[in-house]
């Protein structure tokens, strides 16, 4: 798969490095915070958009990019995405931004400080299925679960 990348903040990326895979088998590329100065994220405060310095153009409707938190930062420091998971559509060409949020309860933690050049999130490219939809009065086959909702298959105690 070919994906074009445009350096939106080339002077910063010259200092911080262009995002890339950290190992030969990494699933995602680490995204860096292209900031002029540190940003503090206080526990439970509104999410802030952090620029990454890059724009991408996937140009293939069969692919998208997903932005996820970095595991260690999420687990150890509470730094997650304000929107859960971000989706970068194949036709989006603007700067990739990370919605950064400190999920930690206010009574447990100090602010999370994001410094210029910090690796703050990871971007994973995934295949996308785009089905055609057929409106039906009834489904062609019943499933064992049927319309069972939340917890209908059992809940672990």
Secondary structure, DSSP 8 states (H G I E B T S, - for coil): ---EEEETTHHHHHHH-----SSTT-SEEEEE---SS-EEE-TT---EEEEEEEEEE---TTEEEEEEE-HHHHHHH-EEETTSSEEE-TT--SEEEEEEEE-S-TTT---EEE-TT-EEEEEEEEE---------SS-SS--SSTT--TTTT----
